[in-house]
C-alpha cells in the first residue's frame, strides 16, 4: 500500500539560505567542503547529500527566522542547531513523490508544536512507522487539531537536528 503526504514539508527558504551561505545563525562564517561520501540530510533540498557535492554544515535558527517574518516572540524557545545545506545556489526540493523527507522507518523524531507567538505548546515523539506517511500524517493531524498550533518542527532525536517544518494548512 502506498500513501502520500497530506502536509507540506518546508525546506529552508532561499532568503535564509543566501544569508547562511555567508554567516550562519551563530555568527560563524560558512565553510564549504566537498562531501565525498554523501548521505547527510540537506535542508535546502530535503534529500540526502550525493557523494561529491559541495556542502556546508551551518548553525540554523528556524524559529527565529520564522518569528522575524511573522512578528512572533519566541523568547527562550529560540534555538539553533546544525544543518547541512548546499554551499552554492541549488534548485531546492524536487517533487516529493508524496513522501516525507528523511523518513526511514524505525527512526525517532520529535515533533515540536509552536503557537503563533512562537511558544512551544506541546510535542510528540514519533517512531517512524512503515508506511512513514501515515505516521507523519497522524502526528500532524493531532498537532493541528489544537487551534493554538501554528507550526510543527520535525527534529532528529539523536542529535536534535532540524529536519523540516510544517505549517498549519
C-alpha positions in Angstrom: 0.0 0.0 0.0 1.4 3.4 -1.0 0.4 6.5 1.0 1.1 10.1 0.2 1.7 13.1 2.3 -1.1 15.3 3.5 1.0 18.1 4.9 3.7 20.0 3.0 7.3 19.7 4.4 9.0 23.0 4.0 12.8 23.4 3.3 14.9 26.4 4.5 13.8 29.4 2.4 16.0 30.8 -0.4 16.4 34.1 1.5 17.7 32.3 4.6 20.0 30.1 2.5 21.6 33.1 0.9 22.4 34.5 4.3 23.6 31.2 5.8 26.0 30.7 2.9 27.8 33.8 4.2 27.3 33.7 8.0 25.3 31.2 10.0 22.8 32.0 12.7 25.6 31.6 15.4 27.7 34.2 13.6 30.2 31.7 12.1 31.4 32.1 8.5 30.2 29.5 6.1 32.9 26.8 5.5 32.1 24.8 2.4 33.6 21.4 1.7 33.2 18.5 -0.8 31.4 15.6 0.8 33.0 12.5 -0.7 30.7 10.0 1.0 27.3 11.7 1.0 24.2 10.7 2.9 23.7 13.6 5.3 20.3 15.3 5.1 20.2 18.5 3.1 17.7 21.0 4.5 17.7 23.1 1.3 16.6 20.2 -0.9 15.1 17.9 1.6 17.1 15.0 0.3 20.4 13.3 1.2 23.8 14.7 0.0 25.0 12.9 -3.1 28.7 11.9 -3.0 30.9 14.7 -4.4 28.5 17.5 -3.7 29.8 20.8 -2.2 28.0 21.4 1.0 28.3 23.3 4.4 27.4 22.5 7.9 25.9 25.6 9.4 24.0 26.7 12.5 20.4 27.4 11.8 17.7 29.0 14.0 14.4 28.1 12.2 12.0 29.6 14.8 14.0 32.8 15.0 13.8 33.3 11.2 10.0 32.4 11.2 9.5 34.9 14.1 11.2 37.7 12.1 8.7 37.2 9.3 5.7 36.9 11.5 6.3 39.2 14.4 6.3 36.3 16.9 8.5 36.5 20.0 9.8 33.0 20.9 12.0 34.2 23.7 13.7 31.3 25.4 12.2 28.9 22.8 14.5 30.3 20.2 17.2 27.7 19.5 19.8 27.0 16.8 21.4 23.8 15.6 23.5 22.3 12.9 22.1 21.6 9.4 23.6 20.6 6.1 23.0 22.9 3.1 24.4 23.1 -0.4 27.3 25.6 -0.3 26.1 27.1 -3.6 22.7 28.0 -5.0 20.6 24.9 -5.7 17.2 24.1 -7.2 15.6 23.3 -3.9 13.4 20.3 -3.3 12.3 18.1 -6.2 8.7 16.9 -6.1 8.5 14.6 -3.1 6.6 11.8 -4.8 4.1 12.1 -1.9 6.7 11.2 0.7 8.1 13.0 3.7 11.9 13.6 3.7 14.3 11.7 5.9 11.6 9.3 6.8 13.4 6.0 7.4 11.1 3.6 9.3 12.3 2.9 12.8 14.0 6.3 13.1 12.9 8.5 16.0 11.7 12.1 15.5 10.4 14.7 17.9 7.6 16.9 16.6 7.6 20.3 18.4 4.4 22.3 18.2 4.6 26.1 18.3 2.0 28.8 18.7 1.7 31.9 16.6 3.6 33.7 19.3 6.5 31.3 18.9 6.0 29.4 22.2 6.1 25.6 22.5 2.6 24.3 23.0 3.4 20.6 23.1 5.4 17.9 21.3 5.4 14.3 20.4 7.9 11.5 19.9 7.4 9.6 16.7 9.0 6.3 15.8 8.6 6.4 12.1 6.4 3.5 11.0 6.1 1.8 7.7 4.5 3.4 5.7 6.0 6.6 7.1 3.5 9.0 5.5 0.7 7.5 7.6 2.6 8.0 10.8 3.5 11.6 10.0 0.0 12.5 8.8 -1.5 11.2 12.0 1.0 13.1 14.1 0.5 16.3 12.2 -3.3 15.9 12.3 -3.1 15.5 16.1 -0.9 18.6 16.3 -3.1 20.8 14.2 -6.3 19.6 15.9 -5.2 22.1 18.6 -6.2 25.5 17.2 -3.3 27.1 19.1 -0.7 25.2 17.0 0.7 27.4 14.1 3.6 25.2 13.0 5.5 22.0 13.8 9.2 21.4 13.7 10.5 17.9 13.0 13.8 17.1 14.5 16.0 14.0 14.9 16.0 12.7 18.4 19.7 11.6 18.4 21.3 14.9 17.6 18.4 17.4 17.8 18.9 18.4 14.2 16.1 20.3 12.5 14.7 18.3 9.5 11.8 20.3 8.2 8.8 22.4 9.2 5.1 22.0 8.6 2.7 25.0 8.9 -1.0 25.0 9.6 -2.8 24.0 6.4 
